[in-house]
Amino acid sequence: MQVVAGPSSRRLAEKVAELTGSDLIKVFSKTFPDGEVYIRLLSKPISPPYIVIQSMSPPQDSSLMQLLQIISAIRFESMGKIVAVSPYMAYARQDKRFLEGEPISAHIVGKVIESLGADAFLTIEVHSDSALKGFQIPALSIEPESLIAEYISEELSGNPFLLAPDEGALSRVSRLATILGCKYGHLKKSRDRYTGEIHVESPSYDFEGQDVVIYDDIISTGGTMALASKFAKKAGASKVYTLCIHGLFVGNSINKLTEAGVSEIISTDTVESIYSKISMAPLIAEEITKFV
């Protein structure tokens, strides 16, 4: 087995290669002045299966194109099995037609990856399972709560209250709370599909003297998390932590969170950043054995 380190997931790929005892294929990449991306494998793929680790992190289109180029480059050299591991799958939120005239972008991503020669696809906490229906090859989304629970137990003091910023995040918050034995709850959020404006209804919670961890799959612009953080502080929380799986942190999202009173911003390395404090490498190393 050889692990191929895509440009957006170099550190994660190195960890997976180390955990699995695999050779690492490094990738040279550059962006031309007009924005087009270029990829070249720095060593020959000679020992299948090939585990390509490349997150579709911002800029999503470039990261996706890099992934496609890597798959194609391997396929030119070998007919061996290719497992595409994209810890963050872009376009997964467009998993159905919300308005007339829309495509299902998540399914487009799956079909293109498959058409270039990938034999299996692995991601972490896809926004919706229906996003994977575009794949005809085996496709799996991993739940990361076991590793996240380890981090909370080891790094955060006390027994925090786990808060879902909206009803959509409640299932993953419930999974995490079950592992930790914590209390949990959720806020009610609505979003205007045309303007994107967010409204939050605040249930009656009393967090006086308690730490609160607000947990969701994605932090993008930070608007939802900032609103939830302000609510938790008003309800008496001692410290508020924002925790996500995929930290996109678009624009001034970090400022929004700090201004809302967040004590610490925590994410995994599905999207690599200075806030990537929880590595998904052990889960990926374990799960790829199902495909090889």
C-alpha positions in Angstrom: 0.0 0.0 0.0 1.2 3.5 -0.8 -0.3 6.7 0.7 -0.4 9.7 -1.7 -0.2 13.1 0.1 -2.5 15.6 -1.7 -1.5 19.3 -1.3 -4.4 20.1 1.1 -3.8 17.2 3.4 0.0 16.7 3.6 0.3 16.4 7.4 -2.7 14.1 7.7 -1.4 11.8 4.9 2.0 11.6 6.6 0.3 10.5 9.9 -1.7 7.9 8.1 1.3 6.6 6.3 3.2 6.3 9.6 0.3 4.6 11.4 -0.1 2.0 8.5 3.6 1.5 7.8 3.1 2.6 4.2 5.3 4.3 1.7 4.4 8.0 1.2 4.2 9.4 -2.3 4.7 13.2 -2.2 3.0 15.5 -4.7 4.4 18.7 -6.3 1.7 21.3 -6.9 1.6 24.8 -8.2 -1.0 27.3 -9.4 -0.5 29.2 -12.6 -1.1 32.9 -12.8 -4.5 32.4 -14.4 -5.6 30.1 -11.5 -5.2 26.7 -13.1 -3.6 24.0 -10.9 -0.8 21.7 -11.7 0.1 18.3 -10.1 3.0 15.9 -10.5 3.7 12.7 -8.5 7.2 12.8 -7.1 7.7 9.0 -7.0 6.3 6.2 -9.1 3.1 4.4 -7.9 4.3 0.8 -7.8 2.6 -0.8 -4.8 -1.2 -0.8 -4.8 -3.6 -0.1 -3.3 -3.1 3.6 -3.5 -4.6 5.7 -0.7 -5.0 9.3 -2.0 -5.6 11.7 0.8 -6.7 15.1 -0.4 -9.4 17.2 1.3 -11.7 19.4 -0.8 -10.9 22.4 1.5 -11.1 26.0 0.3 -10.5 26.9 -2.4 -12.8 23.9 -3.0 -12.7 23.9 -6.8 -8.9 23.9 -6.9 -8.7 21.2 -4.2 -11.2 19.0 -6.1 -9.3 19.5 -9.4 -6.0 18.5 -7.6 -7.7 15.3 -6.4 -8.9 14.5 -9.9 -5.5 15.1 -11.3 -3.8 12.9 -8.7 -6.2 10.0 -9.4 -5.6 10.4 -13.2 -1.9 10.5 -12.8 -1.9 7.3 -10.8 -4.2 5.6 -13.3 -1.7 6.4 -16.1 0.9 4.5 -14.2 -1.0 1.6 -12.7 -4.2 -0.3 -12.9 -4.0 -1.0 -9.1 -6.8 -0.1 -6.7 -7.2 3.6 -5.8 -9.0 4.7 -2.7 -9.8 8.4 -2.7 -9.9 9.8 0.9 -11.3 13.3 1.0 -11.8 14.0 4.7 -13.9 17.1 3.8 -16.2 16.6 0.9 -17.1 19.9 -0.8 -20.5 20.4 -2.2 -22.0 17.9 0.2 -24.5 20.5 1.4 -26.1 20.6 -2.1 -27.3 17.0 -1.8 -30.8 17.6 -3.2 -32.7 20.2 -5.2 -33.9 22.8 -2.7 -35.1 25.2 -5.4 -36.3 24.7 -9.0 -33.4 24.8 -11.5 -30.7 23.6 -9.2 -28.3 20.7 -9.8 -27.4 18.2 -7.2 -23.7 19.2 -6.9 -22.7 16.5 -4.4 -23.6 13.8 -7.0 -21.6 15.5 -9.7 -18.5 15.3 -7.4 -19.1 11.6 -6.9 -19.5 10.8 -10.6 -16.4 12.7 -11.7 -14.2 11.0 -9.0 -15.5 7.6 -10.0 -15.1 8.3 -13.8 -11.4 9.0 -13.5 -10.7 5.6 -11.9 -11.2 5.7 -8.2 -12.3 2.3 -6.9 -13.6 3.5 -3.5 -14.3 6.8 -1.7 -13.9 7.7 2.0 -14.9 10.9 3.8 -15.5 12.0 7.4 -18.9 13.1 8.5 -20.5 14.0 5.2 -23.2 16.7 5.7 -25.9 14.2 4.6 -25.7 10.6 3.6 -27.6 11.4 0.5 -24.5 13.3 -0.8 -22.8 9.9 -1.4 -25.6 8.6 -3.7 -23.7 10.0 -6.7 -21.1 7.2 -6.3 -21.6 3.8 -7.8 -18.3 2.6 -6.2 -18.2 1.9 -2.5 -18.4 5.2 -0.5 -18.3 5.6 3.2 -18.6 8.4 5.7 -16.9 8.0 9.1 -18.3 9.3 12.3 -15.4 11.0 14.2 -16.9 11.3 17.7 -14.7 8.6 19.3 -11.6 10.7 18.7 -13.3 14.0 19.6 -14.5 12.5 22.9 -10.9 11.5 23.7 -9.8 15.1 23.1 -12.5 16.6 25.3 -11.8 14.1 28.1 -8.1 14.8 28.1 -8.0 18.6 27.3 -11.1 20.2 28.6 -11.8 20.4 32.3 -14.9 19.3 34.1 -18.0 17.9 32.5 -19.2 20.3 29.9 -22.7 20.8 28.5 -22.8 19.9 24.8 -24.9 22.3 22.7 -26.0 21.8 19.2 -26.4 25.2 17.4 -29.4 23.9 15.5 -31.7 20.8 15.3 -29.6 19.5 12.4 -26.6 19.1 14.6 -28.5 17.3 17.4 -27.7 13.7 16.2 -24.0 14.2 16.2 -24.1 16.0 19.6 -26.2 13.2 21.0 -23.6 10.6 19.8 -20.8 12.6 21.5 -22.8 13.1 24.7 -23.4 9.4 24.9 -19.7 8.6 24.8 -18.8 11.3 27.3 -21.8 10.9 29.6 -22.6 14.7 29.3 -25.8 16.6 29.3 -26.7 18.1 25.9 -29.3 20.2 24.2 -29.9 22.3 21.1 -31.0 25.6 19.8 -33.6 26.2 17.0 -32.2 27.9 13.9 -33.9 29.0 10.7 -32.2 30.3 7.6 -33.6 32.3 4.7 -32.8 30.3 1.6 -32.5 33.4 -0.5 -30.7 35.9 1.7 -28.9 33.4 4.0 -29.9 35.4 7.1 -29.9 33.2 10.2 -32.5 33.4 13.1 -32.1 31.6 16.4 -34.8 30.8 18.9 -33.4 30.4 22.4 -34.8 27.7 24.7 -34.5 28.2 28.4 -31.1 27.0 29.6 -29.2 27.9 32.7 -25.4 27.4 32.2 -24.4 29.3 35.3 -20.8 28.2 36.3 -20.7 25.5 33.6 -18.5 25.2 30.5 -20.3 24.8 27.2 -19.0 23.1 24.1 -20.9 24.0 20.9 -20.5 21.2 18.4 -21.3 21.1 14.7 -20.0 19.5 11.6 -18.9 22.7 9.8 -17.8 26.2 10.8 -17.8 28.3 7.6 -18.6 32.0 8.1 -19.1 31.5 11.8 -22.5 33.2 12.0 -24.4 30.2 13.5 -21.7 29.5 16.0 -21.3 33.1 17.0 -25.1 33.4 17.7 -25.0 30.2 19.8 -21.9 31.4 21.7 -23.6 34.7 22.6 -26.6 32.8 23.8 -24.5 30.5 26.0 -22.6 33.4 27.5 -25.9 35.2 28.3 -27.2 32.0 29.9 -24.2 32.1 32.3 -21.6 29.8 30.8 -18.2 30.1 32.4 -16.3 29.2 29.2 -17.6 28.6 25.7 -15.8 26.3 23.3 -16.7 26.0 19.6 -15.9 22.6 18.2 -16.3 21.5 14.6 -15.2 18.6 12.4 -14.6 20.7 9.3 -13.1 24.2 10.1 -13.4 26.3 6.9 -13.2 29.6 8.7 -14.2 31.8 5.8 -13.7 35.6 5.9 -13.8 37.2 9.4 -15.3 34.1 11.0 -12.6 33.9 13.7 -13.2 37.5 14.7 -17.0 36.8 14.9 -16.3 33.9 17.3 -13.8 35.7 19.5 -16.1 38.7 19.7 -19.0 36.4 20.7 -16.9 35.3 23.8 -15.5 32.0 22.6 -12.6 30.8 24.8 -11.2 28.3 22.3 -11.8 27.3 18.7 -11.3 23.6 18.1 -11.4 21.6 14.8 -10.1 18.4 13.4 -7.5 18.1 10.6 -10.0 17.3 7.9 -9.2 20.9 6.9 -5.7 21.7 8.0 -5.3 24.9 10.0 -3.9 26.3 13.2 -7.2 25.2 14.9 -6.7 21.5 13.8 -6.2 20.1 17.3 -7.8 16.7 16.7 -6.3 14.4 14.1 -8.5 12.0 12.1 -5.4 9.9 11.1 -6.2 6.9 13.5 -9.8 6.6 12.2 -8.7 6.8 8.5 -5.9 4.3 9.1 -8.4 1.9 10.6 -11.2 2.4 8.1 -9.1 2.1 4.9 -8.6 -1.6 5.8 -12.2 -2.1 4.8 -11.4 -1.2 1.2 -8.0 -2.8 0.7 
